[in-house]
Amino acid sequence: MADKEYFMINSIVKLIRLLEVLVTRKGFDLAELTHRLGYPKTTVQRMLLTLKSQGYVRQNEINKQYSATIQLFQLGHRVLENNDLFTTAQPIIEGLSRQTGESVFVLVRNHLDVVVSAKATGSYSLRQDEQIGYRYKSYNSASGRTILANLSQSERRRLFRGHRMKPNTENSPTTYSQLKPKFEDIQRQGYAVEHEEYALGTSCVSAPIFDHTGSVQASVTITGPTVRIKPKVSDLIPKVKKASDRISTGLGFENNL
């Protein structure tokens, strides 16, 4: 048995899987949860009742469906409040948003996904205004590719090994070989630009955030409608790079180049 499996507590793993399903939509009945998780019905029911007793799950009295409560959000919010990345980045991205009028996001990587960890809403409207905690595939967006490009080649190969890529739009890459030149460009330029690969009608400009060890931790991304972003890309690039540099410096990164 591998070391990482030796230390795992199965009941906790099952509980985590249950929570990960519950937060994907407003409600589930017991039968659907049992089917999706593949656990015995009695196990799922006992986990739900335990979570309900602790205030993390509620049951609708009318349709009997179970859903996660705001208490989970409160836990996540406390994590963010004590996270150096969030506390360092938030005032900087708010300033960048005011300066550009566009929405600005900070995203962190989770395997091959990126997750929104901070945001500042711009004065202009944004059709796809992702909330904190929202996740999507990293390789379809400038925000994710910025992070991936700054990993080692061996780490990238490990992440993509056996993975079947899922394009978001007709412009999205479909193979790892299509991503390689994009990674090289990002490494050389220090930023990424993407038009309608994450979502049709949307463009992004992104730059990496590094910590005190020099490891990439996240990305800062300006997002908006393509018709508005594309004409001013050259103006946005130095602004997003300056913001990423300031956040990185706040995390202890020293650029000796």
Stockholm file with secondary structure:
# STOCKHOLM 1.0

chainA/1-257         MADKEYFMINSIVKLIRLLEVLVTRKGFDLAELTHRLGYPKTTVQRMLLTLKSQGYVRQNEINKQYSATIQLFQLGHRVLENNDLFTTAQPIIEGLSRQTGESVFVLVRNHLDVVVSAKATGSYSLRQDEQIGYRYKSYNSASGRTILANLSQSERRRLFRGHRMKPNTENSPTTYSQLKPKFEDIQRQGYAVEHEEYALGTSCVSAPIFDHTGSVQASVTITGPTVRIKPKVSDLIPKVKKASDRISTGLGFENNL
#=GR chainA/1-257 SS CCHHHHTCCHHHHHHHHHHHHHTTSSCBCHHHHHHHHTCCHHHHHHHHHHHHHTTSEEECTTTCCEEECHHHHHHHHHHHHTCHHHHHHHHHHHHHHHHHSSEEEEEEEETTEEEEEEEECCSSCCSSCCCTTCEEEGGGSHHHHHHHHTSCHHHHHHHHTTCCCCCSSTTSCCSHHHHHHHHHHHHHHSCEEEESSSSTTEEEEEEEEECTTSCEEEEEEEEEEHHHHGGGHHHHHHHHHHHHHHHHHHTTCCCCC
#=GC SS_cons         CCHHHHTCCHHHHHHHHHHHHHTTSSCBCHHHHHHHHTCCHHHHHHHHHHHHHTTSEEECTTTCCEEECHHHHHHHHHHHHTCHHHHHHHHHHHHHHHHHSSEEEEEEEETTEEEEEEEECCSSCCSSCCCTTCEEEGGGSHHHHHHHHTSCHHHHHHHHTTCCCCCSSTTSCCSHHHHHHHHHHHHHHSCEEEESSSSTTEEEEEEEEECTTSCEEEEEEEEEEHHHHGGGHHHHHHHHHHHHHHHHHHTTCCCCC
//
